[in-house]
Amino acid sequence: MIFPRERYLQQLIRKEGNGLIKVITGIRRCGKSYLLFNLFRQHLLDNGITDKQLVQIALDDRRNLELRDPDRMLAFLEKRISGDEHHYVLLDEIQYMPEFVDILNTLLHFPNTDVYVTGSNSKFLSSDILTEFRGRGDEIQIHPLSFKEFSEAYAGRPDEAWEDYTEFGGLPYTLFLTEPDEKERYLQSLCREVYLTDLIERHHIRNTAEFNELMDILASSIGSLTNPLKLSNTFKTLKNKRISDTTIFRYIGYLTDAFLIHRANRFDIKGKKYINSLSKYYYEDIGLRNARLGFRQYEPTHIMENILFNELRIRGFQVDVGILDKYSKDENQKTIKSTYEVDFVATKGSQKYYIQSAYRMDSPEKEAQEKFSLRNIQDSFKKIVVVRDNIRPRRDESGILTIGIRQFLMDENAMDL
């Protein structure tokens, strides 16, 4: 089974020879190695690059243990890329090598050398390390399969593809498994033995039970406004455990650094400013979210919202939660402030879209409720309601587009219909 990953391959091709270190990041098992060692390598070979010009090293491979030593790696590369020919250095899972920043910066001094690396932990692109790169790193973030990519590789009917995607997510290996229980075991094993173990060992987490429970709480409350203090109170009230908001803030940082979850900040649409009190969190892959909860908590409204959030990020948008304040007078002429929410404010350069995720709009009252906040936004950017049903896209008298989720996900031009 071949996954073209055309979006990410084209990014690598555009950045080829730009003098920077191309760094491919993303959650474990999302296809970084496949992109670099299969798709990009084949692109190079198809365009006349020879095997002699390619240096390909997987640092998570035990057979390359010696090359995790930075000085041995440097000596090996100096020998391999000598001469006048242009060389391509492809290094997989670079975080296995200590002092890799020094090595990568040194490689920039090698003539006729183009460097590409992958890593699963965004800490190696933290602000401190970016300072050491001094603008010499160029990040390409890869995600699990989008619904379009998933559907194009899926062997069954479109309805079956949607059901599988909403339950088991878009990690590529799930498409090689045929039985639901195989997929469940695979995803639960990843959560338990890869992501969780990796985070606990890397950050020396001692309160593993609390860390586990935090992951479950975040999984069960995707799309809900929260913050570390609120989560701390949840532990105290529901779990009868005391865990400080500072610790929870740190734990959430570990999860975001590992690309497991992402935060959507609140944005005041009228005031054009961010509000720091509460945020929403979404899982990078809905299958991992479901696996955290033992596939017992299937909430189609929140799952659809999470998938829509991920799709917008895949398309390169900054995604925030919109807040809109509306003022009115009560019977005593006292001013009342009401706050309404727009699920997503998607921004990319000069583009901006306001998007509501509405699982169903099966009555005029429900439609009015879902569109109320959009109709009260006083600017000209496009406004969209995404619904679960397969419907013909339609635009109302206010210019608000209503479209079905599957058409939205399958057609990147759907936002501009």
Secondary structure, DSSP 8 states (H G I E B T S, - for coil): -----HHHHHHHHHHTTSSSEEEEE-STTSSHHHIIIIIIHHHHHHTT--GGGEEEEETTSGGGGGGGSHHHHHHHHHHHT-SSS-EEEEEESGGGSTTHHHHHHHHTTSTTEEEEEEES-GGGGSHHHHHHHTT-EEEEE--S--HHHHHHH--S-HHHHHHHHHHH-S-GGGGG--SHHHHHHHHHHIIIIIIIHHHHHHHT-S-HHHHHHHHHHHHHTTT--B-HHHHHHHHHHHS-----HHHHHHHHHHHHHTTSEEEEEEEETTTTEEEEEEEEEEES-HHHHHHHTTT----HHHHHHHHHHHHHHHTT-EEEEEEEEEEEE-TT--EEEEEEEEEEEEEETTEEEEEEEES---SHHHHHHHHHHHHT--S-SEEEEEESS----EE-TT--EEEEHHHHHH-TTGGG-
